[in-house]
């Protein structure tokens, strides 16, 4: 008897998946940014690169779409890590996966926003900073911390 084999691209601990992935949706349901808990779609309209770990304990989504903030960037719209893996390592691998799948980021790099009032850390965005992102400001409307990763 033959075992079926699937050729899913993988990047370190990350596996490429789709925006309807149930495990990713369940993780998204526990993320502070989730707007409609339980809804089957957890990504924004537009181009999404969805990553997950094999055990379903971490997810990352990179998004490219029409922006309101004037930036020309890929955006990490969700990163949730409930695994034992170091978040900064997971972020570095997700950035590498994004570049491998989509090519070099636009002129403003890869960004993410962090709602400092919704995270438990006394140093919001620290795992992104350890992964090479820099604080570059705040969003105009909600005052979210804006972090950016640019290639050297």
VENTAFEN-V225233 format. One record per helix or strand. SS is the DSSP state (hx for helix, st for strand). FROM is the first residue (numbers start at 1). LEN is the number of residues. If there is no record, write none. Layout:
SS,FROM,LEN / SS,FROM,LEN
This chain:
st,10,2 / st,14,4 / hx,22,8 / st,47,7 / st,58,7 / st,74,8 / hx,87,16 / st,110,5 / hx,126,5 / st,134,5 / st,145,5
